[in-house]
Amino acid sequence: MSPRAWIMLFILSVTVSGEALIWALANGQFHNVERGRFLPLRPADSPLNARRRHPVRMAIYMLGLAAVALVCLWAVGGVLIEATVMQP
């Protein structure tokens, strides 16, 4: 694998990890970690189970995922082109 592909893989990994962390922080995943042990005891139709939707955040998240996908396609395309050009 070429150095460019490794760099793209590293950038992709850091980007996806960063987006996952930002999503978790924005959705309050670390807000109350003690709450998780009581979730199986709560009835399924409880109003506390309702999730809030944020369309703007979701749009920004989807744009970020699209950007990551484009970078992946660019990296894979570059590696494939290099592999075809290098063949004798």
C-alpha positions as CSV (number, residue, x, y, z in Angstrom):
1,M,0.0,0.0,0.0
2,S,1.3,3.4,-0.9
3,P,2.1,6.1,1.7
4,R,-0.7,8.2,0.4
5,A,-3.2,5.4,1.1
6,W,-2.0,5.0,4.6
7,I,-2.3,8.7,5.2
8,M,-5.8,8.7,3.9
9,L,-6.7,5.7,6.1
10,F,-5.3,7.5,9.1
11,I,-7.3,10.7,8.3
12,L,-10.4,8.7,7.7
13,S,-10.0,6.9,11.0
14,V,-9.4,10.1,13.0
15,T,-12.4,11.8,11.2
16,V,-14.8,8.9,11.9
17,S,-13.6,8.7,15.6
18,G,-14.0,12.4,16.0
19,E,-17.4,12.5,14.5
20,A,-18.5,9.6,16.8
21,L,-17.2,11.4,19.8
22,I,-18.9,14.7,18.8
23,W,-22.1,12.8,18.2
24,A,-21.9,11.2,21.6
25,L,-21.2,14.4,23.4
26,A,-24.0,16.3,21.5
27,N,-26.5,13.6,22.3
28,G,-25.7,13.4,26.0
29,Q,-24.3,9.9,25.9
30,F,-21.8,10.8,28.8
31,H,-24.2,13.1,30.6
32,N,-25.5,10.5,33.2
33,V,-23.6,7.3,33.0
34,E,-25.3,5.9,36.1
35,R,-28.7,6.0,34.3
36,G,-27.8,3.0,32.2
37,R,-28.2,0.4,34.9
38,F,-31.9,1.4,35.4
39,L,-32.9,1.4,31.7
40,P,-33.9,-2.3,31.6
41,L,-36.2,-1.8,34.6
42,R,-38.2,1.1,33.0
43,P,-41.3,0.2,30.9
44,A,-41.0,0.6,27.1
45,D,-43.8,3.1,26.8
46,S,-42.3,5.5,29.4
47,P,-42.1,9.2,28.3
48,L,-38.5,9.2,29.3
49,N,-37.7,6.8,26.4
50,A,-38.8,9.5,23.8
51,R,-35.9,10.9,21.8
52,R,-35.5,14.4,20.7
53,R,-34.7,15.0,17.0
54,H,-32.5,17.8,15.8
55,P,-32.8,18.2,12.1
56,V,-30.0,20.7,11.8
57,R,-27.5,18.5,13.7
58,M,-28.6,15.5,11.6
59,A,-28.0,17.4,8.4
60,I,-24.5,18.5,9.5
61,Y,-23.8,14.9,10.6
62,M,-24.9,13.6,7.2
63,L,-22.8,16.2,5.4
64,G,-19.8,15.1,7.4
65,L,-20.4,11.5,6.6
66,A,-20.7,12.4,2.9
67,A,-17.4,14.2,3.1
68,V,-15.7,11.2,4.7
69,A,-17.1,9.0,2.0
70,L,-15.8,11.3,-0.8
71,V,-12.3,11.2,0.8
72,C,-12.5,7.4,0.9
73,L,-13.5,7.2,-2.7
74,W,-10.7,9.7,-3.6
75,A,-8.1,7.6,-1.7
76,V,-9.2,4.3,-3.1
77,G,-9.4,5.7,-6.6
78,G,-5.9,7.1,-6.3
79,V,-4.6,3.7,-5.1
80,L,-6.3,1.9,-7.9
81,I,-5.0,4.3,-10.5
82,E,-1.4,4.0,-9.1
83,A,-1.8,0.2,-9.2
84,T,-2.8,0.2,-12.8
85,V,-0.2,2.7,-13.9
86,M,2.6,0.7,-12.1
87,Q,1.8,-2.5,-13.9
88,P,4.2,-3.4,-16.7
